[in-house]
């Protein structure tokens, strides 16, 4: 089957599903269709997915539970096909952009014009939640807060998964990854079952994993604490630097693998978010796209500095740290509901 024929067949599967669930859908205006899609009733959404599942894979289900079970059995190729067919129902604008993140009640993506509008609103919500949980919390200014936010869209007609991040968050995530590997190299460690791990409590079980570092647990904890503090400081510095420079760029990092077409969109600062409308996502991104090699240089510099910090900190701990001095930490007990670990393993 040619690519054009395959695309037509996929579109036909979705069209049949939409007609079955909402017979007048294709007689509606484009605006009315979009309004229906972003406010789609839960029952309609189940029947659309059920119809697409049957049309693509000849799998028949009658309940949401059966639908979930069928999807749980899918491999990456099946997920890709299923998600790509459904995207025009889920997304908005010329790229069928879909933000795979929870929105507030009575809120839809079409309520936000630009990526900045969404991110600024989310920042306010998160800061308010932190303030309510801890009244002494000092709210931070908005400098862009996208951090590996998931999305889906069509790029030149081809389905893609997407990750959206601010530049400071992206760089710090790579610092953190390399730092994790370096710490493991400097002080090898593993996690072992604690004395209470697996014990029943209420409707769940106790999660009690302990760090084993060959007797160097205190030194490991000290090194990790210093590194976490370093990353926090670099994150603040990078956020401020990016905000001050206001380069208004987006870097496109291809993370695609077989059956997992994925682009990481890394936005330099909040002015870049202001330039990107959801209705014209790729068009606007391409108008401000930067050379990702600029970003690579920054990542290399920051990671090199972070690894140097860890080496110096490790040497200082070896020479000056007293492991007999125990830091005060609030003791916590983690109870996992039944079935949670099954999803993680």
C-alpha distance (Angstrom), angle and dihedral (degrees) to the residues before:
residue distance angle dihedral
X1 . . .
X2 3.82 . .
X3 3.80 121.1 .
X4 3.81 90.7 -108.5
X5 3.80 92.4 50.8
X6 3.81 90.9 47.1
X7 3.80 91.1 50.9
X8 3.80 91.4 49.0
X9 3.81 91.2 50.2
X10 3.80 91.7 51.5
X11 3.81 90.7 48.6
X12 3.80 89.9 49.5
X13 3.81 91.5 53.3
X14 3.80 90.3 53.9
X15 3.80 93.6 43.4
X16 3.81 91.2 53.8
X17 3.79 90.1 49.1
X18 3.81 92.9 51.2
X19 3.81 93.1 47.9
X20 3.80 91.8 50.1
X21 3.80 92.4 51.8
X22 3.82 100.3 34.7
X23 3.81 111.0 14.5
X24 3.83 94.8 -171.3
X25 3.83 95.0 48.9
X26 3.81 97.1 107.1
X27 3.80 92.5 47.2
X28 3.82 90.3 60.2
X29 3.79 123.3 95.6
X30 3.80 117.2 -99.2
X31 3.81 89.3 -106.5
X32 3.80 92.7 51.1
X33 3.81 91.5 47.2
X34 3.80 90.9 52.7
X35 3.80 91.8 47.2
X36 3.81 89.7 52.6
X37 3.80 92.6 48.6
X38 3.80 96.9 50.8
X39 3.81 90.8 46.0
X40 3.79 96.9 37.1
X41 3.82 113.4 159.6
X42 3.79 113.6 -111.9
X43 3.80 92.1 -121.3
X44 3.82 92.5 51.5
X45 3.79 91.0 50.0
X46 3.79 91.4 54.0
X47 3.81 92.5 50.7
X48 3.81 92.1 47.6
X49 3.80 91.3 51.8
X50 3.80 90.7 45.4
X51 3.79 91.9 52.4
X52 3.81 93.0 47.3
X53 3.80 91.0 47.7
X54 3.78 90.7 54.1
X55 3.81 93.7 42.6
X56 3.81 94.2 51.4
X57 3.80 103.8 33.4
X58 3.83 105.6 13.6
X59 3.79 89.3 -119.9
X60 3.79 114.9 145.9
X61 3.81 121.4 -156.2
X62 3.79 131.4 172.4
X63 3.80 104.6 -170.2
X64 3.84 137.4 40.7
X65 3.81 87.8 -113.2
X66 3.80 91.3 57.0
X67 3.80 89.8 47.2
X68 3.82 91.4 52.7
X69 3.80 91.0 47.9
X70 3.80 91.2 51.7
X71 3.81 92.6 49.4
X72 3.81 91.5 46.9
X73 3.80 88.3 60.5
X74 3.82 93.7 54.4
X75 3.78 124.5 111.4
X76 3.83 122.4 -141.8
X77 3.80 93.7 -89.6
X78 3.81 92.6 53.4
X79 3.81 92.2 46.2
X80 3.79 90.2 50.2
X81 3.80 92.4 52.5
X82 3.81 93.9 44.5
X83 3.81 94.1 47.0
X84 3.80 94.0 44.5
X85 3.80 92.3 53.8
X86 3.81 93.1 48.4
X87 3.81 97.2 45.0
X88 3.85 96.1 89.7
X89 3.82 87.6 59.8
X90 3.79 93.7 47.0
X91 3.80 103.1 39.7
X92 3.79 137.5 66.4
X93 3.78 136.1 -143.3
X94 3.78 131.5 22.3
X95 3.84 92.2 -46.3
X96 3.83 96.3 44.3
X97 3.80 86.9 -120.1
X98 3.81 113.5 -164.2
X99 3.79 124.0 -174.3
X100 3.79 106.4 -145.5
X101 3.80 92.7 -154.0
X102 3.81 131.7 97.3
X103 3.79 116.2 -95.2
X104 3.77 126.6 -159.3
X105 3.78 121.2 -87.1
X106 3.80 113.3 -77.8
X107 3.82 88.8 13.7
X108 3.80 126.7 118.2
X109 3.78 132.3 -179.7
X110 3.81 91.6 -108.8
X111 3.83 87.2 65.1
X112 3.82 87.1 73.8
X113 3.80 121.7 65.0
X114 3.80 99.9 -167.1
X115 3.78 137.3 23.7
X116 3.80 86.0 -111.3
X117 3.82 91.8 57.9
X118 3.81 91.0 54.9
X119 3.80 95.3 42.7
X120 3.81 94.0 46.7
X121 3.80 90.2 50.7
X122 3.80 91.3 48.7
X123 3.81 91.1 48.3
X124 3.80 90.6 54.4
X125 3.79 91.6 48.8
X126 3.81 93.3 49.2
X127 3.80 93.8 46.4
X128 3.79 91.6 49.5
X129 3.80 90.5 50.0
X130 3.81 90.9 51.8
X131 3.80 90.4 48.3
X132 3.79 91.9 51.8
X133 3.80 92.0 48.0
X134 3.81 92.6 46.8
X135 3.83 114.8 20.7
X136 3.82 91.6 -164.8
X137 3.81 91.2 59.1
X138 3.82 113.0 121.8
X139 3.78 110.4 -138.2
X140 3.80 115.9 -124.9
X141 3.80 124.4 -132.9
X142 3.77 117.8 -106.1
X143 3.80 111.9 -98.1
X144 3.80 98.5 150.1
X145 3.79 120.7 -69.8
X146 3.82 108.1 -162.6
X147 3.79 105.9 139.6
X148 3.81 116.5 177.6
X149 3.79 91.3 -39.9
X150 3.80 111.2 -179.7
X151 3.78 124.3 -127.3
X152 3.80 142.7 156.0
X153 3.78 130.0 -143.0
X154 3.77 145.7 149.5
X155 3.81 115.6 -102.8
X156 3.80 111.7 -162.8
X157 3.80 87.5 -20.6
X158 3.81 95.6 -50.8
X159 3.80 122.0 113.6
X160 3.81 116.2 -115.2
X161 3.75 137.8 175.8
X162 3.80 112.7 -134.8
X163 3.79 139.0 -158.1
X164 3.81 118.9 -157.9
X165 3.81 120.9 -158.0
X166 3.76 141.1 159.8
X167 3.80 112.8 -117.6
X168 3.82 93.5 -115.0
X169 3.80 91.5 51.4
X170 3.80 92.1 46.2
X171 3.80 93.8 50.8
X172 3.80 93.0 46.0
X173 3.80 91.7 50.1
X174 3.82 88.9 57.8
X175 3.81 91.5 45.2
X176 3.79 87.7 52.6
X177 3.82 92.9 49.3
X178 3.79 94.0 50.5
X179 3.80 91.4 42.6
X180 3.81 90.8 54.1
X181 3.80 90.4 54.5
X182 3.82 92.1 45.6
X183 3.81 93.7 50.3
X184 3.80 89.8 50.0
X185 3.81 87.7 52.4
X186 3.81 94.6 48.1
X187 3.82 96.2 44.0
X188 3.83 111.5 14.6
X189 3.78 112.6 -145.9
X190 3.77 143.8 161.3
X191 3.79 139.3 -169.1
X192 3.80 120.5 -106.3
X193 3.79 133.0 -178.3
X194 3.80 114.3 -84.6
X195 3.81 121.7 -140.5
X196 3.82 92.8 -93.6
X197 3.80 99.1 40.7
X198 3.79 112.0 130.8
X199 3.81 96.5 11.1
X200 3.79 115.6 142.4
X201 3.79 118.0 -112.1
X202 3.78 121.8 169.5
X203 3.80 110.8 -47.2
X204 3.78 94.0 -18.3
X205 3.75 145.9 33.1
X206 3.79 135.5 -97.7
X207 3.80 116.1 -100.7
X208 3.80 104.9 -149.7
X209 3.81 114.3 163.8
X210 3.80 118.5 163.3
X211 3.80 129.9 -159.0
X212 3.80 115.5 -115.3
X213 3.82 114.1 -165.4
X214 3.79 102.7 158.9
X215 3.79 94.3 -93.4
X216 3.81 94.1 -44.6
X217 3.80 96.2 97.3
X218 3.82 93.7 122.4
X219 3.80 92.3 50.5
X220 3.81 90.1 47.9
X221 3.79 92.1 51.3
X222 3.80 90.9 49.4
X223 3.80 92.4 50.0
X224 3.79 91.6 48.0
X225 3.81 91.9 48.7
X226 3.78 91.9 51.4
X227 3.79 91.5 48.3
X228 3.81 93.5 48.7
X229 3.82 88.3 52.3
X230 3.80 90.5 49.0
X231 3.82 92.5 51.2
X232 3.82 91.2 48.9
X233 3.81 90.5 52.7
X234 3.80 93.2 47.3
X235 3.80 90.5 47.5
X236 3.80 91.9 55.0
X237 3.80 91.4 45.3
X238 3.79 93.0 49.2
X239 3.80 92.8 46.6
X240 3.80 90.7 52.4
X241 3.79 93.6 44.0
X242 3.81 93.3 49.6
X243 3.79 91.3 46.0
X244 3.80 92.5 49.9
X245 3.82 94.2 47.5
X246 3.82 93.8 46.0
X247 3.81 93.5 -167.8
X248 3.81 93.2 172.1
X249 3.80 95.6 -143.4
X250 3.77 139.1 136.1
X251 3.79 123.3 -154.8
X252 3.79 118.6 -151.7
X253 3.80 112.8 -147.0
X254 3.81 114.8 -172.1
X255 3.82 109.6 -139.3
X256 3.80 95.9 166.0
X257 3.77 123.1 148.1
X258 3.78 130.6 172.9
X259 3.82 109.0 -56.7
X260 3.82 88.7 -1.4
X261 3.82 109.4 85.7
X262 3.80 103.2 -177.2
X263 3.81 136.7 167.6
X264 3.81 123.2 -169.0
X265 3.82 109.5 -146.3
X266 3.81 108.7 -155.5
X267 3.82 113.1 -168.7
X268 3.79 118.2 -156.6
X269 3.82 96.7 -145.5
X270 3.78 144.1 -32.9
X271 3.82 92.9 -72.0
X272 3.81 87.7 65.5
X273 3.80 89.6 54.3
X274 3.79 89.9 52.5
X275 3.81 89.0 57.6
X276 3.81 96.1 56.0
X277 3.80 120.7 81.0
X278 3.79 120.4 -166.1
X279 3.79 91.1 -135.2
X280 3.84 91.1 57.3
X281 3.79 101.5 24.6
X282 3.82 102.3 151.6
X283 3.79 94.6 36.2
X284 3.80 90.7 54.8
X285 3.80 94.0 42.6
X286 3.79 91.2 52.4
X287 3.80 90.4 52.0
X288 3.84 90.8 62.2
X289 3.81 101.7 28.3
X290 3.80 114.6 143.5
X291 3.80 133.0 -157.1
X292 3.80 105.4 -88.6
X293 3.81 89.0 -147.8
X294 3.82 87.3 75.0
X295 3.78 87.8 59.0
X296 3.81 92.2 45.4
X297 3.82 90.5 57.6
X298 3.81 91.7 52.1
X299 3.80 92.0 47.7
X300 3.80 91.3 50.2
X301 3.82 92.0 49.9
X302 3.79 94.1 47.8
X303 3.80 94.7 45.1
X304 3.80 92.0 48.3
X305 3.81 90.3 51.6
X306 3.81 91.8 47.2
X307 3.81 93.1 51.6
X308 3.81 89.9 48.4
X309 3.81 89.2 51.7
X310 3.80 90.5 52.3
X311 3.79 93.1 49.2
X312 3.81 91.8 49.9
X313 3.80 92.3 44.7
X314 3.80 91.6 49.3
X315 3.80 91.2 51.3
X316 3.81 90.9 48.7
X317 3.81 90.9 50.3
X318 3.80 91.1 50.7
X319 3.79 91.0 51.9
X320 3.80 104.2 35.3
X321 3.82 113.3 13.4
X322 3.80 119.2 110.1
X323 3.84 107.7 -150.8
X324 3.83 91.7 -168.5
X325 3.81 90.9 71.4
X326 3.79 104.2 90.4
X327 3.82 118.7 -153.8
X328 3.77 117.7 -134.5
X329 3.79 111.2 -112.7
X330 3.76 130.2 170.6
X331 3.77 109.7 -110.5
X332 3.79 113.9 -125.2
X333 3.76 132.7 -169.4
X334 3.80 118.6 -151.9
X335 3.80 118.1 -152.7
X336 3.79 117.0 -169.9
X337 3.78 118.9 -156.1
X338 3.80 116.4 -123.1
X339 3.80 112.4 -80.5
X340 3.82 96.9 19.5
X341 3.80 94.7 107.4
X342 3.80 89.9 49.4
X343 3.81 87.9 63.5
X344 3.80 92.3 48.0
X345 3.79 98.1 48.8
